[in-house]
Amino acid sequence: MKIAIPASGNKPESKIDARFGRAEYFMIYDSESDAFNAKQNSKKDGAGGVGVSVSQMLADEGVNIIISRNFGPKSQQTLSASGIEMYTTEGGTVEKALADYKENKLRKVD
């Protein structure tokens, strides 16, 4: 299972980026290898439709779950259509968000 979290930096201790589509990085956690991989967001400077482009990029990466502070309506629609589960967090670090997910402390977006 792969879990993506928008981040302001490329390390697990980086803060969660408040902007889903325009985040600097996505930290992708792979539960099989128990490791993070940083993916720079090449779509963040797009003129429009960034959330949809990023959602498709993450689906192409094989992401199963996304943890973010928020999701735009078009991003939600694209992620949902791709079968990706969405959870919201209040912020903090990537590591903290992952720990909260594992402890069932996050709200699932329907």
Contacts in CASP RR format, 6 or more apart in sequence:
PFRMAT RR
TARGET T0000
AUTHOR 0000-0000-0000
METHOD contacts of the structure
MODEL  1
MKIAIPASGNKPESKIDARFGRAEYFMIYDSESDAFNAKQNSKKDGAGGV
GVSVSQMLADEGVNIIISRNFGPKSQQTLSASGIEMYTTEGGTVEKALAD
YKENKLRKVD
1 30 0 8 1.000
1 31 0 8 1.000
1 32 0 8 1.000
1 64 0 8 1.000
1 65 0 8 1.000
2 28 0 8 1.000
2 29 0 8 1.000
2 30 0 8 1.000
2 31 0 8 1.000
2 61 0 8 1.000
2 62 0 8 1.000
2 63 0 8 1.000
2 64 0 8 1.000
2 65 0 8 1.000
3 28 0 8 1.000
3 29 0 8 1.000
3 31 0 8 1.000
3 63 0 8 1.000
3 64 0 8 1.000
3 65 0 8 1.000
3 66 0 8 1.000
3 67 0 8 1.000
3 98 0 8 1.000
3 101 0 8 1.000
4 26 0 8 1.000
4 27 0 8 1.000
4 28 0 8 1.000
4 29 0 8 1.000
4 58 0 8 1.000
4 61 0 8 1.000
4 63 0 8 1.000
4 65 0 8 1.000
4 66 0 8 1.000
4 67 0 8 1.000
5 16 0 8 1.000
5 26 0 8 1.000
5 27 0 8 1.000
5 28 0 8 1.000
5 29 0 8 1.000
5 66 0 8 1.000
5 67 0 8 1.000
5 68 0 8 1.000
5 94 0 8 1.000
5 97 0 8 1.000
5 98 0 8 1.000
6 16 0 8 1.000
6 17 0 8 1.000
6 19 0 8 1.000
6 20 0 8 1.000
6 21 0 8 1.000
6 23 0 8 1.000
6 25 0 8 1.000
6 26 0 8 1.000
6 41 0 8 1.000
6 68 0 8 1.000
6 69 0 8 1.000
7 14 0 8 1.000
7 15 0 8 1.000
7 16 0 8 1.000
7 17 0 8 1.000
7 23 0 8 1.000
7 24 0 8 1.000
7 25 0 8 1.000
7 26 0 8 1.000
7 27 0 8 1.000
7 38 0 8 1.000
7 94 0 8 1.000
8 14 0 8 1.000
8 15 0 8 1.000
8 16 0 8 1.000
8 17 0 8 1.000
8 23 0 8 1.000
8 24 0 8 1.000
8 25 0 8 1.000
9 15 0 8 1.000
9 17 0 8 1.000
9 24 0 8 1.000
9 25 0 8 1.000
9 27 0 8 1.000
9 38 0 8 1.000
10 25 0 8 1.000
10 27 0 8 1.000
10 38 0 8 1.000
10 40 0 8 1.000
11 27 0 8 1.000
11 36 0 8 1.000
11 38 0 8 1.000
11 94 0 8 1.000
12 27 0 8 1.000
12 36 0 8 1.000
12 93 0 8 1.000
12 94 0 8 1.000
12 95 0 8 1.000
12 98 0 8 1.000
13 93 0 8 1.000
13 94 0 8 1.000
13 95 0 8 1.000
14 25 0 8 1.000
14 27 0 8 1.000
14 93 0 8 1.000
14 94 0 8 1.000
15 91 0 8 1.000
15 92 0 8 1.000
15 93 0 8 1.000
15 94 0 8 1.000
16 67 0 8 1.000
16 68 0 8 1.000
16 69 0 8 1.000
16 89 0 8 1.000
16 91 0 8 1.000
16 92 0 8 1.000
16 93 0 8 1.000
16 94 0 8 1.000
16 97 0 8 1.000
17 23 0 8 1.000
17 24 0 8 1.000
17 25 0 8 1.000
17 69 0 8 1.000
18 69 0 8 1.000
18 70 0 8 1.000
18 91 0 8 1.000
20 51 0 8 1.000
20 54 0 8 1.000
20 66 0 8 1.000
20 68 0 8 1.000
20 69 0 8 1.000
20 70 0 8 1.000
20 71 0 8 1.000
20 72 0 8 1.000
20 75 0 8 1.000
21 41 0 8 1.000
21 43 0 8 1.000
21 44 0 8 1.000
21 50 0 8 1.000
21 51 0 8 1.000
21 54 0 8 1.000
21 75 0 8 1.000
22 41 0 8 1.000
22 44 0 8 1.000
22 45 0 8 1.000
22 50 0 8 1.000
23 41 0 8 1.000
23 44 0 8 1.000
23 54 0 8 1.000
24 40 0 8 1.000
24 41 0 8 1.000
24 44 0 8 1.000
25 38 0 8 1.000
25 39 0 8 1.000
25 40 0 8 1.000
25 41 0 8 1.000
26 38 0 8 1.000
26 39 0 8 1.000
26 41 0 8 1.000
26 54 0 8 1.000
26 58 0 8 1.000
27 36 0 8 1.000
27 37 0 8 1.000
27 38 0 8 1.000
27 39 0 8 1.000
27 94 0 8 1.000
28 36 0 8 1.000
28 37 0 8 1.000
28 38 0 8 1.000
28 39 0 8 1.000
28 61 0 8 1.000
28 63 0 8 1.000
29 35 0 8 1.000
29 36 0 8 1.000
29 98 0 8 1.000
30 36 0 8 1.000
30 37 0 8 1.000
36 94 0 8 1.000
39 61 0 8 1.000
41 54 0 8 1.000
42 57 0 8 1.000
43 50 0 8 1.000
43 51 0 8 1.000
43 53 0 8 1.000
43 54 0 8 1.000
43 57 0 8 1.000
44 50 0 8 1.000
44 54 0 8 1.000
46 53 0 8 1.000
49 74 0 8 1.000
51 72 0 8 1.000
51 74 0 8 1.000
51 75 0 8 1.000
51 78 0 8 1.000
52 74 0 8 1.000
52 75 0 8 1.000
52 78 0 8 1.000
54 75 0 8 1.000
55 75 0 8 1.000
55 78 0 8 1.000
55 79 0 8 1.000
55 82 0 8 1.000
55 84 0 8 1.000
56 78 0 8 1.000
56 82 0 8 1.000
58 66 0 8 1.000
58 79 0 8 1.000
58 84 0 8 1.000
59 78 0 8 1.000
59 79 0 8 1.000
59 82 0 8 1.000
59 83 0 8 1.000
59 84 0 8 1.000
63 84 0 8 1.000
64 84 0 8 1.000
64 85 0 8 1.000
65 84 0 8 1.000
65 85 0 8 1.000
65 86 0 8 1.000
65 87 0 8 1.000
65 101 0 8 1.000
66 79 0 8 1.000
66 84 0 8 1.000
66 85 0 8 1.000
66 86 0 8 1.000
66 87 0 8 1.000
67 86 0 8 1.000
67 87 0 8 1.000
67 88 0 8 1.000
67 89 0 8 1.000
67 97 0 8 1.000
67 98 0 8 1.000
67 101 0 8 1.000
67 106 0 8 1.000
68 86 0 8 1.000
68 87 0 8 1.000
68 88 0 8 1.000
68 89 0 8 1.000
69 88 0 8 1.000
69 89 0 8 1.000
69 90 0 8 1.000
69 91 0 8 1.000
70 88 0 8 1.000
71 79 0 8 1.000
71 86 0 8 1.000
71 88 0 8 1.000
71 109 0 8 1.000
76 86 0 8 1.000
76 109 0 8 1.000
79 86 0 8 1.000
80 86 0 8 1.000
85 108 0 8 1.000
86 108 0 8 1.000
86 109 0 8 1.000
87 101 0 8 1.000
87 106 0 8 1.000
87 107 0 8 1.000
87 108 0 8 1.000
87 109 0 8 1.000
88 106 0 8 1.000
88 107 0 8 1.000
88 109 0 8 1.000
89 96 0 8 1.000
89 97 0 8 1.000
89 100 0 8 1.000
89 106 0 8 1.000
91 97 0 8 1.000
97 106 0 8 1.000
100 106 0 8 1.000
END
